[in-house]
Amino acid sequence: MTPSPEWQVSRWLNSERPLTLAGLRGRVVLLHAFQMLCPGCVLHGLPQTQRVARLLAGTPLTVVGLHTVFEHHAVMGPEALAVFLAEHRYDFPVGIDAPGPAGDPLPRTMRAYGLEGTPSTLLFDARGRLRYRHFGVEEDLRLGAQLGLLLQEAETP
């Protein structure tokens, strides 16, 4: 299994520095791909992601959001996203997926990972390999089980 491609992010919010998969080696990574106008993201995915970040603080897990806009581009810009994150008190790092090349409505990371839409949950092991991907609302228990396995692997020498 080879390491996954790096995320292509144009800007970071809630982070003092850019995050990369390579820079997070040794840690399990939960990447939550969302759009701030996606009902499944707003009602389920983002609150779940925030709960995971808070409940598993202190473990070798990094929680990252990826705002990957593939529709309604004009109303979901960086300024609106910053307000959205602040209003909902989402404090985990959020990268803004880099726009696709001219004429391509799909952002670069979304295309690189073949994401079907939002919400999408991606779990990377401590070696930076994509180990789990789910499109749609994810059940808490299933996500917890997947995280538990990856965290146990990361903590086992």
PyMOL commands that set and color helices and strands:
alter all, ss='L'
color gray80, all
select helices_A, chain A and resi 22-24+39-55+73-75+78-88+108-112+140-155
alter helices_A, ss='H'
color red, helices_A
select strands_A, chain A and resi 9-13+28-34+61-67+94-97+120-124+130-135
alter strands_A, ss='S'
color yellow, strands_A
deselect
rebuild
show_as cartoon
